[in-house]
Amino acid sequence: MFVFYDTETTGLDMDFTQILQIGMLFTDDDLNILSTKKIDCRNSVWDVPAPAALLTTGFTPANLKASKNSNFDMMQEVNRWLRSQHWPLTFVGYNNIDYDEPVLAQNFYQNLLFPYLTSSKSQIEGQPNGRADVLYMVQMAALYTPGVLKLDALNNSGTPSLTLKNVAAQNGVGLSDADAHDALNDIKATLGVAKLIKKAAPHIWDQGLALSTVEGVDKFLNDHEIFTFARFMYGRTDKSSVMTSLAERKGSKTQALFDLRVDPAPYLAMSVDELKDVFLLKKGSPFVLARKESQPILMPMEYSDAVLRESDDVALFKRRAKALKADPAFLEKVARAMLLAKQAQLAAGPQFSSKMPEVLINKRVAAPARGKLDAWSKEFRDAANWHDRAVLAGDFNARFKDELTADPLLERFGKLATRLVFEHAPQELTAAKQEAMNKFIANRILNPDLKAPYMTIARARKELAKIEADRADPKGKKWNEVTTADITNLKGYYTRMETAYAKYYQPQQQPPANNNDMSALQVPPVLVVKKPNVGNIQPKP
């Protein structure tokens, strides 16, 4: 069983972007549609929609406030609908692995729902849900079965353009400019492309599905001593080679692969620190990291002729793989080096507040507190009214006193609850808490830092100016469909937003933590613990 889905959102900052519309199709194993769901919502006051997102999707400032659903309402309904289908499910989209999946997780999490529904296990069969990306299957088809899909439209780098609109149009799947960027229309086009691949290249379809779970990837790696691996970046092939699997990075589902076209002898003799430096190389490293939860493009050798070179010596590759796998000390060094390299990358990353709930989505909650937190979250979601939810939010610190002592960052769930109460029923909060929430919103949306991890009015105006410049370029073709009235409308929208919160703005301060006690309005900058992976991201079609 499959759920094909697509989201229309307020921007590309995945940890700070709200879903405005989601379309979902539930299908059987033969891709026949059994039921559909489309739902939209208005955006929250602390979320600044990006100009490019609005102009691409066609959402106007008026649309943003028109829906009867809040983001909280919409995500509760999405959660109910998905859980009512027959599990296990494979969740399928187009460019969903690197975009829709993390955005969906954030929108669940910020509304006090379990974030990782798409990889949960069926309570009856115990089988995990899968996550498959039709874009990856199109990439696999282009590499391993060239010609099975028509891909004549090229991008600026001269390689095939793999946007959903272009792939669909060239292969007889209807998706007009007028229909594009509606979540349900986009997902119907995705389903159409999936059917083409399933019929014309069934081994590509089957291999993509086999790699849609971590368990499936592990099975493939265990069953194949050597194989080919490919990855794409911004529409071009970034790496395609014959690989073997080495070790998993501790605390993650990331696997180190080794390029067997490279002599492994020098690396076998390296220390952990030397291997770490190799992992940190931007170019020239024979090691490749594959995220097992992200449907990596792995192919058995018997289906890999199209990517092999005349000079490839498969017998040599097998000997090299055997030598690498037979050295447990080397495999242990690789695992340690991977972890050190990741820590070094994080240490060099951007500085955000570690108290921002969004960046803490992946922070584990200790087992003793998990059950209690799940019960409180369900009580909040199921409450009869916002007064009762306000009481639950206000009592969070007292109710979780002991748990907060052990893990102070558990307060993030109380913060998220307070945001939701403020959005829906601010009168249920004290005057002091309302004032603090307004300051939190003002310091977030009026933050002048153009490198802020979330969209701000300053960033929106800069993006809008770039769009205007692109429209004015006589040699360019970007944004030709955008009118001067569209631009003027957005300028007025951002100005009204700025005016509404200017009186609460406190320059030089980080966005307040919106703690339930609201005693502190400044958050010290601390190193972030998470940075989005953008290796395979293409702009949303």
C-alpha positions as CSV (number, residue, x, y, z in Angstrom):
1,M,0.0,0.0,0.0
2,F,1.2,3.5,-0.8
3,V,0.5,7.1,0.2
4,F,1.6,9.5,-2.5
5,Y,1.8,13.0,-1.1
6,D,3.0,16.5,-1.9
7,T,3.2,19.7,0.2
8,E,3.0,23.4,-0.7
9,T,4.9,25.4,1.9
10,T,5.9,28.9,3.0
11,G,9.6,28.5,2.1
12,L,12.7,26.3,1.8
13,D,14.0,26.7,5.4
14,M,13.1,23.2,6.3
15,D,13.2,23.5,10.1
16,F,11.2,26.8,10.0
17,T,8.7,26.3,7.2
18,Q,5.0,25.7,7.5
19,I,2.9,23.5,5.2
20,L,0.1,25.5,3.7
21,Q,-1.4,22.7,1.7
22,I,-1.0,18.9,1.5
23,G,-2.4,16.5,-1.0
24,M,-2.4,12.7,-0.3
25,L,-3.4,9.7,-2.4
26,F,-3.9,6.2,-0.9
27,T,-3.3,3.5,-3.4
28,D,-3.0,-0.3,-3.6
29,D,0.1,-2.1,-4.6
30,D,-0.9,-1.8,-8.3
31,L,-1.1,2.1,-7.8
32,N,-4.9,2.2,-8.1
33,I,-6.2,5.2,-6.1
34,L,-8.4,4.1,-3.2
35,S,-8.9,7.4,-1.5
36,T,-7.7,11.0,-1.6
37,K,-7.2,13.9,0.9
38,K,-6.4,17.5,0.3
39,I,-6.3,20.1,3.1
40,D,-4.9,23.6,3.6
41,C,-4.4,26.0,6.4
42,R,-3.6,29.6,7.3
43,N,0.0,30.4,8.4
44,S,1.0,31.2,11.9
45,V,2.0,34.7,12.9
46,W,5.6,33.9,13.7
47,D,6.1,32.4,10.2
48,V,7.2,34.8,7.4
49,P,6.4,33.3,4.0
50,A,9.1,33.6,1.5
51,P,8.3,35.7,-1.6
52,A,9.5,33.0,-4.0
53,A,7.4,30.4,-2.3
54,L,4.2,32.6,-2.6
55,L,4.9,33.6,-6.2
56,T,5.6,29.9,-7.2
57,T,2.6,28.4,-5.5
58,G,0.2,31.2,-6.2
59,F,-0.7,31.7,-2.6
60,T,-1.5,35.4,-1.9
61,P,-1.4,37.2,1.4
62,A,-5.2,37.0,1.4
63,N,-5.0,33.2,0.9
64,L,-2.7,32.9,3.9
65,K,-5.5,34.0,6.3
66,A,-8.5,32.6,4.5
67,S,-8.5,29.0,5.5
68,K,-10.7,27.9,8.4
69,N,-7.9,25.6,9.5
70,S,-4.8,26.6,11.5
71,N,-1.6,24.6,11.0
72,F,-2.5,22.8,14.2
73,D,-5.9,21.8,12.9
74,M,-4.5,20.7,9.6
75,M,-1.8,18.5,11.0
76,Q,-4.1,16.8,13.5
77,E,-6.3,15.9,10.5
78,V,-3.4,14.7,8.4
79,N,-2.2,12.5,11.3
80,R,-5.7,11.0,11.7
81,W,-6.1,10.3,8.0
82,L,-2.7,8.7,7.6
83,R,-3.2,6.5,10.7
84,S,-6.6,5.4,9.4
85,Q,-5.0,3.8,6.3
86,H,-3.8,0.2,6.1
87,W,-0.3,-0.1,7.4
88,P,2.5,-0.6,6.7
89,L,2.7,2.1,4.1
90,T,5.3,3.3,1.7
91,F,5.2,7.2,1.5
92,V,6.0,8.4,-2.0
93,G,6.6,11.9,-3.4
94,Y,8.8,13.8,-5.8
95,N,11.9,15.3,-4.2
96,N,10.2,14.3,-0.9
97,I,13.2,12.6,0.8
98,D,15.2,15.8,1.0
99,Y,12.4,18.3,1.3
100,D,8.8,17.2,2.1
101,E,9.9,14.5,4.6
102,P,11.8,16.9,7.0
103,V,9.2,19.6,6.6
104,L,6.4,17.1,7.4
105,A,8.3,15.9,10.5
106,Q,8.7,19.5,11.7
107,N,5.0,20.3,11.2
108,F,4.1,17.2,13.2
109,Y,6.6,18.0,15.9
110,Q,5.6,21.6,16.3
111,N,2.0,20.6,16.8
112,L,2.9,18.0,19.5
113,L,2.5,15.0,17.2
114,F,5.0,12.2,16.7
115,P,7.4,13.5,14.0
116,Y,8.5,10.3,12.3
117,L,5.2,8.7,11.3
118,T,6.4,8.0,7.8
119,S,9.1,5.6,9.2
120,S,7.0,4.2,12.1
121,K,6.2,0.5,12.4
122,S,2.7,-1.1,12.0
123,Q,1.4,-2.0,15.5
124,I,-0.1,-5.2,14.1
125,E,2.5,-6.6,11.6
126,G,5.5,-4.8,13.2
127,Q,6.7,-3.9,9.7
128,P,8.2,-0.5,9.1
129,N,6.7,2.1,6.8
130,G,8.9,3.0,3.8
131,R,9.8,6.3,2.2
132,A,10.4,6.4,-1.6
133,D,11.2,9.3,-3.9
134,V,10.1,9.1,-7.5
135,L,12.7,11.7,-8.4
136,Y,15.4,9.2,-7.3
137,M,13.7,6.5,-9.4
138,V,13.8,8.9,-12.4
139,Q,17.5,9.4,-11.7
140,M,18.0,5.7,-11.5
141,A,16.2,5.2,-14.8
142,A,18.3,7.9,-16.5
143,L,21.5,6.3,-15.3
144,Y,20.8,2.6,-15.5
145,T,18.2,2.3,-18.3
146,P,18.9,5.3,-20.5
147,G,16.1,5.9,-23.0
148,V,13.3,4.3,-21.0
149,L,12.1,7.8,-20.1
150,K,12.2,10.8,-22.5
151,L,14.4,13.4,-20.8
152,D,15.3,15.8,-23.6
153,A,14.7,19.1,-21.7
154,L,18.0,20.3,-20.3
155,N,18.8,22.5,-17.3
156,N,21.5,25.3,-17.3
157,S,24.3,22.8,-16.8
158,G,23.3,20.9,-20.0
159,T,22.1,17.8,-18.2
160,P,18.5,16.5,-18.3
161,S,16.0,18.7,-16.3
162,L,14.3,16.3,-13.8
163,T,11.7,18.7,-12.4
164,L,8.3,17.0,-12.1
165,K,6.8,19.3,-14.7
166,N,9.4,18.6,-17.3
167,V,9.5,14.8,-16.7
168,A,5.7,14.6,-16.7
169,A,5.3,16.7,-19.9
170,Q,7.8,14.8,-21.9
171,N,6.4,11.4,-21.0
172,G,2.7,12.0,-21.5
173,V,1.6,12.7,-18.0
174,G,-0.6,15.8,-17.8
175,L,0.6,18.7,-15.6
176,S,0.0,22.1,-17.1
177,D,1.5,25.3,-15.7
178,A,-1.9,26.2,-14.4
179,D,-2.2,22.8,-12.6
180,A,1.3,22.8,-11.1
181,H,1.9,23.8,-7.5
182,D,-1.4,22.5,-6.3
183,A,-0.5,19.7,-4.0
184,L,-3.1,17.2,-5.3
185,N,-2.4,18.0,-9.0
186,D,1.4,17.6,-8.3
187,I,0.9,14.2,-6.6
188,K,-1.3,12.9,-9.4
189,A,1.5,13.7,-11.8
190,T,4.0,12.0,-9.5
191,L,1.7,8.9,-9.5
192,G,1.6,9.1,-13.3
193,V,5.4,9.1,-13.5
194,A,5.6,6.2,-11.0
195,K,3.3,4.1,-13.1
196,L,5.5,4.8,-16.2
197,I,8.6,3.6,-14.3
198,K,6.8,0.6,-12.9
199,K,5.7,-0.5,-16.3
200,A,8.8,0.4,-18.4
201,A,11.6,-0.4,-16.0
202,P,10.1,-2.7,-13.3
203,H,13.6,-3.6,-11.9
204,I,14.2,0.1,-11.2
205,W,10.8,0.4,-9.4
206,D,11.4,-2.8,-7.4
207,Q,14.9,-1.7,-6.4
208,G,13.7,1.8,-5.4
209,L,11.1,0.2,-3.1
210,A,13.6,-2.3,-1.7
211,L,15.7,0.6,-0.6
212,S,12.8,2.6,0.9
213,T,13.5,1.3,4.5
214,V,16.6,1.2,6.6
215,E,16.1,-2.6,6.9
216,G,16.0,-2.9,3.1
217,V,19.2,-1.0,2.7
218,D,20.9,-3.1,5.4
219,K,19.8,-6.3,3.6
220,F,21.1,-5.0,0.3
221,L,24.5,-4.1,1.8
222,N,24.7,-7.5,3.5
223,D,23.8,-9.4,0.3
224,H,26.1,-7.6,-2.1
225,E,29.9,-7.5,-1.6
226,I,30.3,-5.0,-4.4
227,F,27.7,-2.8,-6.1
228,T,27.3,0.6,-7.8
229,F,26.3,3.7,-6.1
230,A,25.2,7.0,-7.6
231,R,24.2,10.4,-6.2
232,F,23.0,13.6,-7.8
233,M,23.4,17.2,-6.9
234,Y,21.4,20.0,-8.4
235,G,20.4,17.9,-11.4
236,R,23.8,16.5,-12.3
237,T,25.5,13.2,-11.5
238,D,27.9,13.9,-8.6
239,K,29.2,10.4,-8.0
240,S,28.8,7.1,-9.7
241,S,31.2,4.2,-9.0
242,V,31.7,0.6,-7.9
243,M,31.5,0.5,-4.1
244,T,31.7,-1.7,-1.1
245,S,30.2,-1.1,2.3
246,L,32.5,-0.6,5.3
247,A,31.0,0.7,8.6
248,E,28.1,2.7,10.1
249,R,28.7,6.0,11.9
250,K,27.9,5.5,15.6
251,G,24.6,7.0,16.7
252,S,23.3,7.4,13.1
253,K,22.0,5.5,10.1
254,T,24.8,6.7,7.9
255,Q,27.0,4.1,6.2
256,A,30.5,4.6,4.9
257,L,31.1,3.2,1.4
258,F,34.5,2.9,-0.4
259,D,35.2,3.6,-4.1
260,L,36.8,0.4,-5.3
261,R,38.3,2.2,-8.4
262,V,40.8,3.6,-5.8
263,D,43.6,1.5,-4.4
264,P,42.7,1.0,-0.7
265,A,46.3,0.2,0.4
266,P,47.3,3.7,1.6
267,Y,44.1,4.1,3.6
268,L,44.5,0.8,5.4
269,A,47.6,2.1,7.0
270,M,46.1,5.5,8.1
271,S,45.4,6.5,11.7
272,V,41.9,7.5,12.8
273,D,42.9,11.2,12.6
274,E,44.3,10.8,9.1
275,L,41.1,9.0,8.0
276,K,39.0,11.8,9.6
277,D,40.9,14.4,7.5
278,V,40.1,12.3,4.4
279,F,36.4,12.2,5.3
280,L,36.5,16.0,5.6
281,L,37.9,16.5,2.1
282,K,35.5,18.3,-0.3
283,K,37.0,16.5,-3.3
284,G,39.2,13.5,-3.8
285,S,38.0,11.2,-1.0
286,P,37.3,7.6,-1.9
287,F,34.8,7.4,1.0
288,V,31.2,8.2,0.4
289,L,28.5,8.5,3.1
290,A,25.1,7.0,2.3
291,R,22.1,7.9,4.5
292,K,20.3,4.6,4.9
293,E,17.0,6.3,5.8
294,S,17.1,8.3,2.5
295,Q,16.7,5.7,-0.2
296,P,20.3,5.8,-1.4
297,I,20.8,4.8,-5.1
298,L,22.4,1.4,-4.9
299,M,22.3,-1.1,-7.7
300,P,23.5,-4.8,-8.1
301,M,26.3,-5.3,-10.5
302,E,24.1,-7.3,-12.9
303,Y,22.0,-4.1,-13.6
304,S,25.0,-1.7,-13.7
305,D,26.4,-2.1,-17.2
306,A,25.3,1.4,-18.2
307,V,27.5,3.1,-15.5
308,L,30.6,0.8,-15.8
309,R,33.7,1.8,-17.6
310,E,35.7,-0.4,-20.1
311,S,38.6,-0.2,-17.7
312,D,36.7,-1.5,-14.7
313,D,38.1,-4.8,-13.4
314,V,35.3,-6.4,-11.5
315,A,37.6,-9.2,-10.3
316,L,40.0,-6.7,-8.8
317,F,37.2,-4.8,-7.2
318,K,36.1,-8.0,-5.5
319,R,39.6,-8.6,-4.1
320,R,39.8,-5.1,-2.8
321,A,36.4,-5.4,-1.1
322,K,37.4,-8.7,0.5
323,A,40.6,-7.2,1.8
324,L,38.8,-4.2,3.3
325,K,36.1,-6.2,5.0
326,A,38.6,-8.7,6.4
327,D,40.4,-6.0,8.4
328,P,38.2,-5.4,11.5
329,A,40.7,-2.9,13.0
330,F,40.4,-0.8,9.8
331,L,36.6,-0.9,9.9
332,E,36.7,0.3,13.5
333,K,39.0,3.2,12.6
334,V,36.6,4.1,9.8
335,A,33.7,4.2,12.2
336,R,35.6,6.4,14.7
337,A,36.9,8.7,11.9
338,M,33.4,9.2,10.6
339,L,32.2,10.3,14.0
340,L,35.1,12.7,14.5
341,A,34.5,14.2,11.0
342,K,30.9,14.8,11.8
343,Q,31.8,16.4,15.1
344,A,34.3,18.7,13.3
345,Q,31.6,19.7,10.8
346,L,29.2,20.6,13.5
347,A,31.8,22.6,15.4
348,A,32.3,24.6,12.2
349,G,28.6,25.1,11.6
350,P,26.4,28.2,12.1
351,Q,25.6,29.5,15.5
352,F,21.9,29.4,16.5
353,S,20.2,29.2,19.8
354,S,20.1,25.6,21.1
355,K,16.9,26.6,22.9
356,M,15.0,27.1,19.7
357,P,12.5,24.2,19.7
358,E,12.8,23.7,16.0
359,V,16.5,22.7,16.1
360,L,15.9,20.3,18.9
361,I,13.5,18.0,16.9
362,N,16.0,15.1,16.9
363,K,17.0,15.4,20.5
364,R,16.1,12.2,22.2
365,V,13.7,12.1,25.2
366,A,14.8,9.7,27.9
367,A,12.6,6.6,28.2
368,P,11.3,7.4,31.7
369,A,10.0,10.8,30.5
370,R,8.8,9.7,27.0
371,G,5.6,7.9,28.2
372,K,4.7,10.8,30.4
373,L,5.3,13.4,27.7
374,D,3.3,11.4,25.1
375,A,0.4,11.2,27.6
376,W,0.6,15.0,28.2
377,S,0.8,15.7,24.4
378,K,-2.3,13.6,23.8
379,E,-4.1,15.3,26.6
380,F,-3.3,18.7,25.0
381,R,-4.4,17.6,21.5
382,D,-7.6,16.0,22.7
383,A,-8.6,18.8,25.1
384,A,-12.1,20.2,24.6
385,N,-11.1,23.8,24.3
386,W,-8.2,26.2,24.3
387,H,-8.8,27.2,27.9
388,D,-7.9,23.6,28.9
389,R,-4.9,23.6,26.6
390,A,-3.7,26.8,28.2
391,V,-3.9,25.2,31.6
392,L,-1.9,22.3,30.4
393,A,0.7,24.6,28.9
394,G,0.9,26.7,32.0
395,D,1.3,23.6,34.2
396,F,4.1,22.0,32.1
397,N,7.0,23.1,34.2
398,A,5.4,21.9,37.4
399,R,4.1,18.7,36.0
400,F,7.6,17.8,34.6
401,K,9.7,19.3,37.4
402,D,11.8,16.2,37.9
403,E,12.2,15.5,34.2
404,L,13.2,19.1,33.6
405,T,15.9,18.8,36.2
406,A,17.3,15.8,34.4
407,D,16.9,17.4,30.9
408,P,16.2,21.2,30.9
409,L,15.7,21.1,27.1
410,L,12.5,19.2,27.6
411,E,10.9,22.6,28.1
412,R,10.7,22.9,24.4
413,F,7.4,21.0,24.4
414,G,6.0,23.6,26.9
415,K,7.2,26.3,24.6
416,L,5.5,24.8,21.5
417,A,2.3,24.4,23.5
418,T,2.4,28.1,24.6
419,R,2.9,29.2,21.0
420,L,-0.2,27.2,20.0
421,V,-2.4,28.7,22.7
422,F,-1.2,32.2,21.8
423,E,-2.1,31.6,18.2
424,H,-5.6,30.3,18.9
425,A,-6.7,32.0,22.1
426,P,-4.2,34.6,23.3
427,Q,-6.8,35.8,25.9
428,E,-6.2,32.5,27.8
429,L,-2.7,33.7,28.6
430,T,-1.8,36.3,31.2
431,A,-1.1,39.8,30.0
432,A,2.6,39.3,30.8
433,K,2.7,36.1,28.7
434,Q,1.0,37.8,25.8
435,E,3.5,40.6,25.9
436,A,6.4,38.2,26.0
437,M,4.9,36.2,23.0
438,N,4.5,39.4,21.0
439,K,8.2,40.2,21.7
440,F,9.2,36.7,20.7
441,I,7.4,37.1,17.4
442,A,8.7,40.6,16.8
443,N,12.3,39.7,17.5
444,R,12.0,36.8,15.2
445,I,10.3,38.3,12.1
446,L,12.2,41.7,12.4
447,N,15.6,40.1,13.0
448,P,17.9,42.1,10.6
449,D,20.4,39.2,10.3
450,L,20.2,38.1,6.6
451,K,21.8,34.8,7.7
452,A,19.0,33.9,10.1
453,P,18.0,30.2,9.7
454,Y,14.4,31.3,9.3
455,M,12.7,33.7,6.9
456,T,12.6,37.3,8.2
457,I,11.1,40.4,6.7
458,A,14.7,41.6,6.0
459,R,15.4,38.3,4.1
460,A,12.0,38.5,2.4
461,R,12.7,42.0,1.1
462,K,16.2,41.0,-0.2
463,E,14.7,38.0,-2.0
464,L,11.9,40.1,-3.5
465,A,14.5,42.6,-4.8
466,K,16.3,39.8,-6.5
467,I,13.1,38.6,-8.1
468,E,12.5,42.2,-9.4
469,A,16.0,42.3,-10.8
470,D,15.5,38.9,-12.5
471,R,12.2,40.1,-14.0
472,A,13.9,43.2,-15.4
473,D,16.8,41.3,-17.0
474,P,16.0,41.3,-20.8
475,K,18.1,38.2,-21.3
476,G,16.5,36.3,-18.5
477,K,13.4,34.1,-18.4
478,K,12.8,33.9,-14.7
479,W,9.6,35.2,-13.1
480,N,8.1,36.3,-16.4
481,E,4.7,35.2,-15.2
482,V,4.9,37.5,-12.1
483,T,3.2,40.9,-12.4
484,T,4.1,44.3,-11.0
485,A,0.8,44.0,-9.0
486,D,2.1,40.7,-7.4
487,I,5.3,42.4,-6.3
488,T,3.5,45.5,-5.0
489,N,1.1,43.3,-3.1
490,L,3.9,41.4,-1.4
491,K,5.7,44.6,-0.5
492,G,2.6,45.9,1.2
493,Y,2.2,42.6,3.0
494,Y,5.6,42.7,4.6
495,T,5.3,46.3,5.5
496,R,2.0,45.7,7.3
497,M,3.6,42.8,9.2
498,E,6.5,45.0,10.2
499,T,4.2,47.8,11.3
500,A,2.1,45.4,13.5
501,Y,5.1,44.2,15.5
502,A,7.5,47.2,15.4
503,K,6.4,48.3,18.9
504,Y,7.4,45.0,20.4
505,Y,10.8,44.8,18.7
506,Q,13.9,44.8,20.9
507,P,17.0,45.3,18.8
508,Q,20.2,43.3,19.4
509,Q,18.2,40.5,21.1
510,Q,17.8,36.9,20.0
511,P,14.2,35.7,19.6
512,P,12.9,35.1,23.1
513,A,12.6,31.5,24.2
514,N,8.9,31.9,25.0
515,N,9.3,29.9,28.2
516,N,6.1,29.3,30.1
517,D,7.4,31.5,32.9
518,M,8.4,34.2,30.4
519,S,11.0,35.5,32.7
520,A,13.8,35.8,30.2
521,L,13.5,37.4,26.8
522,Q,17.0,36.9,25.6
523,V,18.5,33.6,24.5
524,P,22.3,33.2,24.5
525,P,23.8,31.9,21.2
526,V,24.8,28.3,21.5
527,L,26.2,25.9,18.9
528,V,23.4,24.3,16.9
529,V,23.2,20.5,17.0
530,K,21.6,19.9,13.6
531,K,22.1,21.2,10.1
532,P,19.9,20.2,7.2
533,N,21.5,17.9,4.6
534,V,21.1,19.5,1.2
535,G,23.2,17.1,-0.9
536,N,20.3,16.0,-3.1
537,I,18.0,18.9,-2.9
538,Q,16.6,20.4,-6.1
539,P,14.2,23.3,-6.0
540,K,10.6,22.1,-5.5
541,P,9.0,21.7,-9.0
